Amino acid sequence: MDLQDKVAVVTGAASGLGLATCKALAAAGAKVVGFDLDAGRLAEAMGADMTGVAVDVADEASVKAGIDAVLARHGALHVSVNCAGVLGPCKTLSKGQLFPTDLWNRVIGVNLTGTFNMIRYAALAMSANEAGPTGERGVIISTASGAAKAGQMGQAAYSATKAGVIGMMLPVARDLAEHGIRVMAISPGLFETGMSAGMPQKVSDGLIDKMLFPRRMGQADEFAALVRHIVENPYLNANNIDIDCGTR
């Protein structure tokens, strides 16, 4: 899909991978709308050339209102990238205390249900588009994680949600194929973002030691470059792409 003058929505847009993705899509000519729960940070991050809408992806009504706002402003939606997520680190059992149910539900609500909320409402909007030269009407990309297959201590909820993102990618792609909508997932490894900044140094150093080349954290613009490539390459569909520098 040629991004020039296409309309793109990115969740988790106020920082990290989401913000880098907003900038990359805007640089390619897209009209970018960023969704984030933090309205203050979002307004600062979007600047003058992008639009921000306060949206809680875990709240279906909030997602619907956000998509409605995009359609009211731009008249269409062509690309949706799901970057919103929370870590919620906690051991299953620690010092006699169980993993709190409310924390579990929050991580599931944002990372998995929130992703599916965005997929559903984005797909509905995209289905109304006129098919492009390749027959496609839209592209949906969700952010999974290397933790889906190699979760660390305290990542039970986070890993479960990211495995869920990968797990629903193929059936959703099958569901939406008849509408000309491609569906992909990206699994980043250790990236230099605000989320990774809270990781213990011992853990991050251990992960970096397992990388091949280059042996460093990923940069947000490297993730964003992959998002752009997926959008622009019409033969990429129904797959998860690891971007982790060969971490094993």
N, C-alpha and C positions, 0 to 999 in steps of 0.2 A: 504494500500500500504506500503510495506517495503521500508523505505527511504534509505537503504544502496545503495550507488552508483547511486541513482536517481538524476535527475537534477531539481533544484528548483530555481525559480525567485521570488524575493520579491521586491515590490516597496516601496518607502518611507524608503529605507534601511539605510540611514545615521544616523538615530536616532530613539528614542522612540520604539514604537511597532514593527516597521519594522526591526530595528537593533536586537532587542531581538528575533524576529522570525528567522532572518538569523542565529543567534548563535544556536538556538534550533534545527533547521533543520540540520545544519552542525554537531552538536554534535550527531545527529542520523545517520550520515553517508552520508548525501546528499551532492552533489556538488552544492554549493549555488552561485548564481549571484545576486547581489543587484543592483537595479535600483534607481536612485535618480537624481533630478535636480541639486543638489549641488555637483559638481564633487570633489571639494576639501575636503569637509567633508566626502564624500563617500569613497575616497581613504584612509583616515585615519581610518575610521570605519571598513572597510573590513579586514584590517590586511593582514597576509600572506596566510591564508587558505581559503579565499573567494575572489571572483572577483567582481569588481564594474564596472558598465557601466552608463555613464551619459545619462539619458533619461527624456524627458518631456512627461508625460503620456497624457497630453492634446493635444499633437501634434501626429497625426496618423503616420506620416512619421518617427518620432523619435521612437515611439513604435515598428514599423516594423523593423527599423534598430537595435534596441536593441535585439529583438527576433532573428533576423538573426545572430547577433553576438553570442548569446547563442548557436544557432544551429551549427554555424561554429566552436565554441570552443569545445562543448560537444556532438554534434550529435543528441541531443534529448532534449525534455522538458517534465517533468512529473508533476510538481507541480508549481502552480502560486498563489501567495498570494498578494492581493492588499491592501497595507497599506498607500499609498500616499494620502494626503489630506490637505486641508487648511480650516481655520475657517471662515475668512472674516466677523468678527462680525460687525453688523451695524443695527440700528433700521430702520424699514420700513419708519418711519417719525420721524425726530428729529430736533427740533428748526427750523422748516420750510423747512428742507432739506430732499429730497427723498433719499431712498436707491439707490446708484449709479448703473447704468446699467452695467458699466464695471466691478465693483466688483461682481455683481450678475453673470455675464457671466464667470468671472474667477473661482468662486467657483464651478459653474456648470461644467465648462470645466475640472477642475482637479478632483473633487470628483465623478462626475457621468459619463461624457463623457470619462474621463481618465480611469475610472474603466472598462467601456465597451470596450474601445480600447484594453486594456490588455486582457480582456476576449476573444475577437475575435481572436487576433493574437496568444494567448496561445492555444486556442482551435484548431486552424488550425495546429499548430505544434504538439499538442498532438494526433490529429487524425491520424498521420502517425506512431505512436508507435505501436509496437506489443502488443496485449492484454496480461495482466498479468494473474496470476492464477484465480483471481476472475472476469476476463473479463474486468477490467478497464484499461484505457489508460492514464488517467490523473485526477488530482484533482485541482479545482479552488476555492479559498476562498477569499471573498471580505469583507472588513471592513465597516460595517454600524455604528450605534451608538444608544445609548439610546435616543439621541436627535431626532431620527426619530419619536418617539412617545411622547416624553416629552421635546420638545425644550424649551430653556430658552430665555429670552429677548435678542434681537439682533441676533438670530440664524435662521432667516427665510430662508436664502439661504442654510446654512449648514444643517438644519433639512430637507429641501426639497430634498437635494442631498442624504442624508442618507436614507430617506424614499424611494427614487428612487432605491438605491442599494438593499434594501430589496424587493421592488416591482418587480425588473427584475430577481431576483434570481430564482424563480420558473419557469417562462417561459424559461429562459436560460437553466435550468436543464432539462426541457422537450426537448428543442431543441437538447441538447448534449447527451442525454441518449443513442441514437442509436450509438454514437461513443464511448461509454464506459467511458464518462467523468462525474465525480461527481461535483456538484456545490453547495457551501455552503456560508452562510454569518455569520458573528459574529458581535454582537452589544455590544461593551464595554460600561460600565458606565463611571464613573470618574476615570481615570487612571493617575498615576504620570508620566507625560511626559512633554516635552517642550511645547506642545500645551496647556495642562491644566495649566501650569505655568503662562500663560497670563490671566487667569481667575481671576476676582476680588475675594478677600478673602471671602467676604460676601456670594458670590454665591457658592463657593466651600464648605464653612462651612455648608451652608444650605442643599446642596446635601448630604454631609457626615452624617448630622443629620437624614436623611431619610433612611439611610442604616440599615441593620439588624446586622449581625455579619459576619466577623469582620468590625467594623465601622471605615474604613480608605479608602484611595484611593487604587485602584488596582495597582499591580506592572506589569511592562512590561513582565517579564518572566512568569507571570500567564496567560497572553494573549497568549504568545508563546507556552505554554504547551497545551493550547486548540487547537491551530493550528496543532500541532504535532499529537494530539489525533485524530482530524478529518481526517488527512491524513492517519493515520494508521488503522482507523476503517472503513471498506468497506461498512458498512450498514448505514452510515450517508450520506444523500443526500437530496437536495432540501429543506433545512430548514435554519432558522436563529436561532442562539443560543445567548441568552442574557448572558453576564458575567458582572454582576453589583451588586453583593452582595445583591440582593433582594431590590434594591432601588425602592421606591414607592413615 
